C-alpha cells in the first residue's frame, strides 16, 4: 500500500497486534537511536523508528467476564437489557448533555438528526467540504443538497465567514464538522443559525471531549452526533450517539430511531406509530463494549492532548510544517487525528507524496487527509438521478456543479494536509521525538529525494 493512501481506518486495523495487550498507562515502545541527518530510510538508510505502534482497539481483559455474561444472557436487544440505557446515561454525564440516544452508527445518528430537524427532499444543508464522506451521504439520504461553504485551512474546519453567502430559501440546516477532533467556530456558526432561524447539527463523530467555549463539542448546537466506529477513541466496531438538551426534540429522535414508536412525555398519548421511523438502534453488545472502555476515556484524552501539544511546539520549528490552529473560542481538540499542512516550497518543491513515502519509511505512519471527494463521482451520480432532476431545476443543478469548482481554500488544503493517527498519540514523549526526528531528517535530506 502506498504511504499516501493509508487511511486512518486501514492503519488502525493493520498495525501489529503485538502491542494489543499493552496497558495504556505504561511505557509502550522502545526509543529509536537513529540520528537526524543520516541516510534516509527510503534510500536504504536506517529508519528513525523500527518499533511497532500501539495496535487499536485495545481490549480490556477485565471486561471479559461482564461481556461473557452479557452474551450468555441472550439480552442483546436494547428492549430486553440495560446496557444501552447505562451507556446513554454515562456518556451524557461525560460530555455534559441532558440526554443521549445510542444509535447503530455515527451515520445513523446524523440521519436521525437531519430527519428530526425537518431536512427533507428538495432542501439544502450547508456543510464542510473537508470531512469524511458520511457527512455528504447523509444529506443525500434525505434527498437534499449538501452545499459546501469553503474551509478555513488554518483550522481545517468550515469557514463561518463563507456560510451566509450560501443561504437561500431552500436552506434548512447548518452541519458543521469538528473534523479530526478540532472544534469548528461554533459561536459564529450558532449566531448565523439564530439569525436565519436555521438549526445547527454538530458532526462531532471525531470529537469526543473536544472543548469549545467551556462546553463539550456535540452539546452546543440543536443536536450533536458521535461515532464509535472501530477507529474511534471509544470503539464498538460500529456505533453512534445523538446528544441534545431539548426533551421534545430528543423524544422525536428516539421515536424515529425506534421504528416511529412514540417516546417520552412530549409524545404521551399518541398512537402506536404516529410518525415515520426506522431502525437505527444500538445493540446491547455494542453498548457493553463501550461501557467497558469508559473508565479510561479521560486519561486517554489527556495523554493525546499532552503529546499533541508537544508536537505542536516542535514541529512548528521545522520550515514548511504548519500545525493546525484552534478556532476562535476553541480550547481543546480531541485529536482523533493530528493534522498539519505540508508546504512543499520549503522542501525545495518535494511533492507531498514523496514526503509521505519518506516519512512512512522512517517508521512514522501518516495519511494525506481528505481529498476533493466532491469530484469522486458520488455527487454527479446523485444529482443526475431521476429523483434529483424532479426535485431541482436544471439551472440549480448546473449552478451547483459550478459551485463545486469554487472552493479554493479547501482545494489547497487537500493538496497540503498530512495527519498522524490517534493511537500514535497514546505513546510516550520519546516516541513523539521519533516523529519529530523523522520529519527533521527528511527536511535536512530533502534534496536527496528530488
C-alpha angles and dihedrals in degrees: 000000000000113000094234091055096053106119123204091248095049091047095048093049096042103048118110116287092215091094097043095105095044114121112241093225093059130075107279108191146025116248119250116239095203111129127230110251097036123122113298115256089228087062095047101277128128115284119241088231133027100162121104123254120232113286116233139256101032116216117221108219090204089064094062097086095049092044092050089049090052093049093048092049093065089220094128096136117080092231090064100040145043105228096095092049090046092052092046089054095047094045092049089053091047095055098030097246124145092226141007130193118202115224137185093257144344088263092056089047090056093045091051092048094049093048094047092051091053105257103159144164112309095020129120128226123195111228142166116262093211101073146094112290093250090077090064096038096056090057091050087048087065090049088246132125121255102219113200124224110196123263128251098232093204094058098027087225135104114295106238090204089065097052105078094055087061096054118106139152091286097051110114106165147008117229112191118183125218089211119196085004091293111138116238119229094274100172092062093039094050090048090054091048092051093046092054098033091244123147117235120220116192117218095209094158089128098032113079108158094001108144134220126176092343095310135094119257110257093042100071103070131054089274135002128207129206137185131215097185116151095271093052129102091252103032131187099165089261128003144121146185142213120215128196146148100215111090096201092050093047091048088056091048091052092048093050094048090048101057094278095294113153116256136187135003094298090063098039114139096022123130125269095271107013097158139033113272148169138203107262097142126144117235125238089243092058091048091049090055091049094048090052090061101045092090093070104031095101095045090049090051091051091050092051091048094050093049094043092053090050090052089049092055095049106033094053088063091063111087113247096020112109115179120210120276121224115241120252107281095019117121105174140021123211091221099218079157130012105223134191138162121250112214105199094193088073089053093055090263096306105168116244093241090059091048090052092047091050092048092050091049089055089060097261113122113214143164137214098232126233120332132211091295091169087074096049093095103256094101094049090047090053101044092044091056123109091249096054094044087055094047100044134040120249088244093055094048092048090049089049090054089052092050090060087066092055102071100101098160094048091045090054092047091053088058095049108033121115127170144186123215128256098242090058087063091060090070130095129278091258089058090055086055087059089058093047094045092050093053091045091048092053091048092051092047098037093121091063091063097053 
